Amino acid sequence: MYKIPLARPAIDNSEIKVVSKVMKSKWISSRGAYINKFEKKFKSFLGGGYPISVSNGTHAIQLGISALGINPGDEIIVTNLTFGASINAIINCGAKPVIVDIEKENWTIDLEKIKEATNSKTRAILIVHVYGIACNIDEIKKFSKRKKLFLIEDCAEALGATYKNRKIGLDGDCSCHSFYANKTITTGEGGMVVFKNKNTYKKALKIKNHGMSSKKKYFHDLVGSNYRLTNIQASIGFEQLKKINKLIKQRKKIFNFYDKLIDDKYFQKLPKNNWSTNSYWYYVIIIKKKNNRNKFIKYLNKRGIEVSPTFYPLNSMKTFKKYSSGKYLNSNYIGKNGICLPSSGLKKKEQTYIVKALNDAKNIF
């Protein structure tokens, strides 16, 4: 076990008590009061939309794609720098992903590459606010509207991030969120998809529950699936949302500490700009001296610090090779040289220990 884990879920007595309450009520599956309470509180936090709780973040994307009416064979443009869930959801819906590179400065999907990849088969753009960094939403949204394309936001890592002083998650036709254990708030597994259009939301509610009619039980209006969240998980999420602002502030302090003490000469830090704020999910550094990433990871692991490589670019994996074309210079650079540092639940002495270990490592390699 690592002395300092990559992520620490912020679970305390409030979550333990509410789970006990739900267990005693016997409403432990996908029916119960906390499903609706969690969705309402999430809507309040975002400031709008029509949220539907689901079993995980991947299913949030799949439900969004299905409800928007994207058909097998339709193309969806997606960024090369993302976790595999983004592209897996597209493939599992029968659509065809088209992988494009990121911007060098912002690490998010490149609008010029989107334009180059768009054709008559394109139905949607799936943007990923990777590592809590906001995409250039306004420009992408203008293009998607002009081309009559759906815009789907993968916000799995970006809960609480802002773009031009508005919270991420309400600009696309739908936004997709994850509550996995390493996220800002967690339900263990779980997710949320938030729709802009009420009719699409109603359609998604049916698909989520096996396509069953809301008026006639066991009568199926649509081909659906089971994307349901449990009442137990929803109760945890409800309690987590009560303290989300506090959790984000705690993470921000850790990011600020790293910003001040990590050496700019040896490490490139997360992008910053004057039009957005990060969600403070994982603090990412890029090792400027090439071919040292794996040495750093092994060294830090030996010191008891759990770190991880950044996401491997989709085009670098045989599974997704056929959906890619070109060199993807920007995403491949980050994918080969990036490290994610522990960024949640850290005491000051742990933060100091991590920075010291980084400095020791740079002097060795």
C-alpha positions as CSV (number, residue, x, y, z in Angstrom):
1,M,0.0,0.0,0.0
2,Y,1.2,3.5,-0.8
3,K,1.9,5.9,2.0
4,I,0.2,8.7,-0.1
5,P,-2.5,7.4,-2.5
6,L,-3.3,9.1,-5.8
7,A,-6.8,9.9,-4.6
8,R,-8.7,9.9,-1.3
9,P,-12.5,9.9,-1.3
10,A,-13.9,12.5,1.1
11,I,-16.1,10.1,3.0
12,D,-17.1,10.9,6.6
13,N,-19.9,10.1,9.1
14,S,-22.6,12.0,7.1
15,E,-22.3,9.4,4.2
16,I,-22.2,6.5,6.7
17,K,-25.3,7.7,8.5
18,V,-27.3,8.3,5.3
19,V,-26.4,4.8,3.9
20,S,-27.5,3.3,7.2
21,K,-30.8,5.2,7.0
22,V,-31.4,4.0,3.4
23,M,-30.6,0.4,4.3
24,K,-33.0,0.5,7.2
25,S,-35.7,1.9,4.9
26,K,-35.3,-1.2,2.6
27,W,-35.3,1.1,-0.5
28,I,-31.9,0.0,-1.6
29,S,-32.2,-0.4,-5.4
30,S,-33.1,2.1,-8.1
31,R,-36.3,3.4,-6.5
32,G,-36.3,5.6,-3.5
33,A,-36.4,9.2,-2.4
34,Y,-32.7,10.0,-2.8
35,I,-32.6,9.4,-6.6
36,N,-34.8,12.5,-7.1
37,K,-33.1,14.5,-4.3
38,F,-29.7,13.9,-5.7
39,E,-30.8,14.9,-9.2
40,K,-32.4,18.1,-8.0
41,K,-29.4,19.1,-5.9
42,F,-27.1,18.4,-8.9
43,K,-29.3,20.7,-11.0
44,S,-29.1,23.4,-8.4
45,F,-25.3,23.1,-8.3
46,L,-25.0,23.4,-12.1
47,G,-27.6,26.1,-12.4
48,G,-30.0,24.3,-14.8
49,G,-30.5,21.5,-17.2
50,Y,-32.4,18.2,-16.9
51,P,-30.3,15.7,-15.0
52,I,-30.6,11.9,-14.9
53,S,-28.5,9.8,-12.5
54,V,-26.9,6.7,-14.1
55,S,-24.8,3.8,-13.1
56,N,-21.5,5.3,-14.2
57,G,-19.9,8.0,-16.4
58,T,-19.5,5.8,-19.4
59,H,-23.2,5.0,-19.4
60,A,-23.9,8.7,-19.1
61,I,-22.2,9.2,-22.5
62,Q,-24.0,6.2,-24.0
63,L,-27.4,7.3,-22.8
64,G,-26.7,10.8,-24.1
65,I,-25.7,9.5,-27.6
66,S,-28.8,7.1,-27.7
67,A,-31.2,9.8,-26.5
68,L,-30.0,12.3,-29.1
69,G,-30.8,9.8,-31.8
70,I,-27.3,9.2,-33.1
71,N,-27.5,6.0,-35.3
72,P,-25.0,3.2,-36.0
73,G,-22.5,4.3,-38.6
74,D,-22.9,8.0,-37.7
75,E,-19.6,9.7,-36.9
76,I,-18.7,11.4,-33.7
77,I,-15.5,13.5,-33.4
78,V,-13.6,12.9,-30.2
79,T,-10.3,14.1,-28.7
80,N,-7.2,11.9,-28.7
81,L,-6.2,12.8,-25.1
82,T,-8.9,11.2,-22.9
83,F,-9.7,8.2,-20.9
84,G,-11.0,5.2,-22.9
85,A,-14.6,5.6,-21.6
86,S,-15.1,8.5,-24.0
87,I,-14.4,6.5,-27.1
88,N,-15.8,3.2,-25.7
89,A,-19.2,4.8,-25.2
90,I,-19.2,5.9,-28.9
91,I,-18.3,2.4,-30.2
92,N,-20.8,0.6,-27.9
93,C,-23.6,2.8,-29.4
94,G,-22.6,1.6,-32.8
95,A,-21.4,5.0,-33.9
96,K,-17.9,5.6,-35.5
97,P,-15.4,7.7,-33.5
98,V,-13.1,10.1,-35.4
99,I,-10.1,11.0,-33.3
100,V,-8.5,14.4,-33.6
101,D,-5.6,16.1,-31.8
102,I,-5.6,18.7,-29.0
103,E,-4.4,22.3,-28.8
104,K,-0.8,22.6,-27.7
105,E,-1.5,25.5,-25.3
106,N,-4.8,24.3,-23.7
107,W,-4.5,20.4,-24.0
108,T,-8.2,20.3,-25.1
109,I,-9.7,19.4,-28.5
110,D,-8.5,21.5,-31.4
111,L,-11.3,23.3,-33.2
112,E,-9.2,23.5,-36.5
113,K,-8.8,19.7,-36.3
114,I,-12.6,19.3,-35.7
115,K,-13.2,21.4,-38.9
116,E,-10.9,19.2,-40.9
117,A,-12.6,16.0,-39.7
118,T,-16.2,17.1,-40.3
119,N,-18.0,15.6,-43.2
120,S,-21.5,14.5,-44.3
121,K,-21.5,11.6,-41.9
122,T,-20.6,13.6,-38.8
123,R,-23.4,13.9,-36.3
124,A,-21.8,15.0,-33.1
125,I,-18.7,16.4,-31.4
126,L,-17.7,14.9,-28.1
127,I,-15.5,17.4,-26.2
128,V,-13.6,16.4,-23.1
129,H,-12.7,18.9,-20.4
130,V,-9.6,16.8,-19.7
131,Y,-8.0,17.2,-16.3
132,G,-10.6,19.8,-15.4
133,I,-9.4,22.2,-18.2
134,A,-12.3,23.9,-20.0
135,C,-12.5,23.5,-23.7
136,N,-12.9,26.6,-25.9
137,I,-16.7,26.0,-25.7
138,D,-18.0,29.2,-27.4
139,E,-16.1,28.7,-30.6
140,I,-16.8,25.0,-30.7
141,K,-20.5,25.6,-30.0
142,K,-20.7,28.2,-32.8
143,F,-19.2,25.7,-35.3
144,S,-21.5,22.8,-34.1
145,K,-24.6,25.0,-34.5
146,R,-23.5,26.2,-38.0
147,K,-23.0,22.6,-39.1
148,K,-26.1,21.3,-37.2
149,L,-24.1,18.9,-35.1
150,F,-24.9,17.7,-31.6
151,L,-22.4,18.9,-28.9
152,I,-21.7,16.4,-26.1
153,E,-19.6,17.4,-23.1
154,D,-17.6,14.9,-21.2
155,C,-17.3,16.5,-17.8
156,A,-16.1,13.5,-15.9
157,E,-13.0,15.3,-14.6
158,A,-14.5,18.9,-14.6
159,L,-17.2,19.1,-12.0
160,G,-17.0,22.6,-10.6
161,A,-14.8,24.0,-13.4
162,T,-15.9,27.3,-15.0
163,Y,-15.8,28.8,-18.5
164,K,-16.2,32.6,-18.7
165,N,-17.7,32.6,-15.2
166,R,-20.3,29.9,-15.9
167,K,-20.1,26.4,-14.6
168,I,-19.1,23.7,-17.1
169,G,-21.9,21.4,-18.1
170,L,-24.7,23.4,-19.6
171,D,-23.4,24.4,-23.0
172,G,-23.8,21.2,-25.0
173,D,-26.9,19.2,-25.9
174,C,-25.9,17.0,-23.0
175,S,-23.1,16.8,-20.5
176,C,-21.8,13.7,-18.9
177,H,-20.4,13.3,-15.4
178,S,-18.7,10.6,-13.4
179,F,-18.8,9.9,-9.6
180,Y,-16.1,7.2,-9.6
181,A,-14.1,7.0,-6.3
182,N,-11.3,9.3,-7.5
183,K,-13.6,12.2,-8.6
184,T,-14.4,15.4,-6.8
185,I,-17.6,13.9,-5.4
186,T,-18.2,10.1,-5.4
187,T,-20.9,7.6,-5.2
188,G,-18.4,4.7,-5.5
189,E,-19.5,4.1,-9.1
190,G,-22.1,6.3,-10.7
191,G,-22.7,9.2,-13.1
192,M,-25.1,11.9,-14.3
193,V,-26.2,13.0,-17.8
194,V,-27.7,16.5,-18.1
195,F,-29.8,17.3,-21.1
196,K,-30.7,20.7,-22.5
197,N,-33.9,19.7,-24.2
198,K,-36.8,18.4,-22.1
199,N,-38.1,16.0,-24.7
200,T,-34.7,14.4,-25.1
201,Y,-34.6,14.1,-21.3
202,K,-37.9,12.3,-21.3
203,K,-36.7,9.9,-24.0
204,A,-33.5,9.2,-22.0
205,L,-35.5,8.4,-18.9
206,K,-37.2,5.6,-20.8
207,I,-34.0,4.3,-22.3
208,K,-32.4,4.3,-18.9
209,N,-35.1,2.0,-17.5
210,H,-35.2,-0.7,-20.3
211,G,-37.3,1.5,-22.6
212,M,-40.4,0.9,-20.4
213,S,-43.4,3.2,-20.6
214,S,-43.9,5.5,-17.6
215,K,-47.7,4.9,-17.8
216,K,-47.9,1.2,-18.4
217,K,-45.6,-1.1,-16.4
218,Y,-43.6,-3.8,-18.2
219,F,-44.7,-2.2,-21.6
220,H,-41.7,-1.2,-23.6
221,D,-42.0,1.9,-25.8
222,L,-38.3,1.8,-26.8
223,V,-35.3,-0.5,-27.0
224,G,-33.5,0.4,-23.7
225,S,-31.1,-0.8,-21.2
226,N,-30.4,-0.7,-17.5
227,Y,-28.4,2.5,-16.7
228,R,-30.0,3.0,-13.2
229,L,-28.2,4.3,-10.1
230,T,-29.2,2.8,-6.7
231,N,-30.9,4.8,-3.9
232,I,-27.9,3.9,-1.7
233,Q,-25.5,5.5,-4.2
234,A,-27.8,8.5,-4.7
235,S,-27.9,9.1,-0.9
236,I,-24.1,9.2,-0.8
237,G,-24.0,11.6,-3.8
238,F,-26.6,13.9,-2.1
239,E,-24.4,14.1,1.0
240,Q,-21.3,14.7,-1.1
241,L,-22.9,17.6,-2.9
242,K,-23.6,19.3,0.4
243,K,-19.8,19.8,0.8
244,I,-18.7,20.1,-2.8
245,N,-17.6,23.8,-2.5
246,K,-15.5,22.9,0.5
247,L,-13.9,20.0,-1.4
248,I,-13.1,22.1,-4.4
249,K,-11.5,24.8,-2.1
250,Q,-9.3,22.1,-0.5
251,R,-8.1,20.9,-3.8
252,K,-7.4,24.4,-5.0
253,K,-5.1,25.0,-2.0
254,I,-3.2,21.9,-3.0
255,F,-2.9,23.0,-6.6
256,N,-1.7,26.5,-5.4
257,F,1.0,24.8,-3.2
258,Y,2.2,22.8,-6.1
259,D,2.2,25.8,-8.4
260,K,4.5,27.7,-6.0
261,L,7.0,25.0,-5.3
262,I,7.3,22.7,-8.3
263,D,10.2,23.7,-10.5
264,D,9.2,25.3,-13.8
265,K,12.6,24.6,-15.3
266,Y,12.2,20.9,-15.2
267,F,8.4,20.5,-15.2
268,Q,5.6,21.9,-17.3
269,K,2.5,22.6,-15.4
270,L,-1.3,22.5,-16.2
271,P,-2.4,25.1,-18.6
272,K,-3.9,28.3,-17.2
273,N,-5.8,31.1,-18.9
274,N,-7.9,34.2,-18.0
275,W,-11.3,32.8,-19.3
276,S,-11.6,29.6,-17.2
277,T,-10.9,27.9,-13.9
278,N,-9.9,24.4,-13.3
279,S,-11.9,21.8,-11.4
280,Y,-8.7,20.9,-9.5
281,W,-9.1,17.1,-10.1
282,Y,-5.6,15.9,-10.7
283,Y,-2.5,18.0,-10.8
284,V,-0.6,17.1,-13.9
285,I,3.1,17.8,-14.7
286,I,5.0,17.2,-17.9
287,I,8.6,16.2,-17.5
288,K,10.5,18.4,-19.9
289,K,13.5,16.0,-20.2
290,K,12.2,13.3,-22.5
291,N,12.2,9.5,-21.7
292,N,12.3,10.1,-18.0
293,R,8.6,9.7,-17.2
294,N,8.7,6.0,-16.2
295,K,11.9,6.5,-14.1
296,F,10.1,9.2,-12.2
297,I,7.0,7.0,-11.6
298,K,9.1,4.1,-10.3
299,Y,11.1,6.4,-8.1
300,L,8.1,8.1,-6.6
301,N,6.3,4.8,-6.1
302,K,9.4,3.6,-4.1
303,R,9.1,6.7,-1.9
304,G,5.5,5.6,-1.1
305,I,3.8,8.1,-3.4
306,E,1.2,6.7,-5.8
307,V,1.3,8.6,-9.1
308,S,0.0,7.6,-12.5
309,P,0.9,8.3,-16.1
310,T,-1.3,10.7,-18.0
311,F,-3.9,9.1,-20.3
312,Y,-2.3,7.2,-23.2
313,P,-3.4,8.9,-26.4
314,L,-6.1,6.9,-28.1
315,N,-4.2,6.6,-31.4
316,S,-1.3,4.8,-29.6
317,M,-3.5,1.8,-28.8
318,K,-4.1,-0.9,-31.3
319,T,-7.8,-1.1,-30.3
320,F,-8.5,2.4,-31.5
321,K,-5.9,2.7,-34.3
322,K,-8.4,2.3,-37.1
323,Y,-10.3,5.4,-35.9
324,S,-7.2,7.7,-36.1
325,S,-5.1,9.3,-38.9
326,G,-2.2,11.6,-38.8
327,K,0.6,12.2,-36.2
328,Y,-1.2,13.7,-33.2
329,L,1.9,15.5,-32.0
330,N,0.5,17.5,-29.1
331,S,-1.5,14.7,-27.4
332,N,1.4,12.2,-27.9
333,Y,3.8,14.5,-26.3
334,I,1.7,14.8,-23.1
335,G,0.8,11.1,-23.2
336,K,4.5,10.2,-23.2
337,N,5.8,12.7,-20.6
338,G,2.9,13.4,-18.2
339,I,2.4,12.4,-14.6
340,C,-0.7,12.8,-12.4
341,L,0.1,13.7,-8.8
342,P,-2.0,13.1,-5.6
343,S,-4.3,16.1,-5.4
344,S,-7.0,15.3,-2.8
345,G,-7.1,14.9,1.0
346,L,-3.5,15.8,1.5
347,K,-2.0,17.2,4.7
348,K,0.6,19.9,4.3
349,K,3.4,17.6,5.4
350,E,2.4,15.2,2.6
351,Q,2.4,17.9,0.0
352,T,5.9,19.0,1.2
353,Y,7.0,15.4,1.0
354,I,5.8,15.0,-2.6
355,V,7.5,18.2,-3.7
356,K,10.7,17.1,-2.0
357,A,10.6,13.7,-3.7
358,L,10.0,15.4,-7.1
359,N,13.1,17.6,-6.5
360,D,15.2,14.7,-5.4
361,A,14.1,12.8,-8.6
362,K,15.0,15.6,-11.0
363,N,18.5,15.7,-9.5
364,I,18.9,11.9,-10.0
365,F,17.6,11.5,-13.5
